[in-house]
Each structure stands twice: as C-alpha cells, then as structure tokens.
Amino acid sequence: MATRPSIAIDIGRRRLRALEGSWERDRLRVRRVLNEPVPDGLGVEDPKALGEWIGRTLEQGRFDKGKVTVAHLPRARGAQAPHAAHR
C-alpha cells in the first residue's frame, strides 16, 4: 500500500530542488522532480516573496499540496515561508 505523497525541497542561493515521492511496499516511488534556478532579483531575504515563488513553482510543476520537508534553508530566508505558501 502506498503512503500519501510527501515533498522534500532543498533551496540554495542559485537553485531550488524538489522531489515528490511516496513509499510503496519497501520502495520509494519518485513521482516528480524539479530543479529550477532562483530568479535574478528575487528578494531572497524576503521570506514572503521566497515562499510565494516556491509555492508557484511547485504548483507549476504539478506537485501535490501536501507535507513539505525543507533542507538547507539559510536562516535569513525564513524557514516557514515555503511550507506556508504551499498548503
């Protein structure tokens, strides 16, 4: 039986990487993968703008609106922004 899909994202200064997957039996089934450049001029110090961009990018990539796990998010970017934008 498959588990509900989860999303893991890793955002750096230049790229947003995301993976959506779920466990099926004893394997991780990867449903979607995203690797996007962070747009020039994005106010990365503005967590609201960053979260809105991440939410739109995940939506355009057809990611499910579900649990999000954030990795390597610098404190200046606001750890809650991506999750809050993609509910």
C-alpha positions, -999 to 999 in steps of 0.1 A, spaced: 0 0 0 13 34 -9 17 62 15 5 97 9 30 117 -12 55 140 6 77 167 -8 113 174 1 128 206 -11 164 219 -9 170 256 -17 203 271 -22 214 306 -33 210 296 -70 187 266 -73 155 251 -59 154 213 -60 123 194 -51 112 158 -50 77 143 -45 75 107 -36 57 81 -16 65 47 -1 51 17 -20 58 -16 -2 95 -13 5 104 12 -22 103 49 -26 83 59 -57 95 92 -71 66 110 -87 81 143 -96 114 160 -96 121 197 -100 154 216 -105 148 253 -111 171 284 -109 163 310 -83 152 340 -104 175 370 -105 162 399 -84 142 376 -61 144 391 -27 158 361 -10 160 379 22 122 384 20 106 351 33 72 361 19 84 366 -16 105 335 -15 76 314 -1 53 327 -28 78 319 -56 84 284 -42 46 278 -39 40 289 -75 70 269 -88 57 237 -71 22 243 -84 35 248 -120 54 215 -115 22 198 -106 33 189 -71 6 178 -47 -2 202 -19 9 181 10 36 178 36 69 197 28 102 190 43 128 218 39 165 211 38 194 236 38 174 268 41 195 296 54 180 314 84 178 347 66 153 332 42 128 322 68 122 285 75 84 287 74 80 305 41 80 276 17 56 254 37 32 282 44 30 291 8 23 256 -4 -5 244 18 
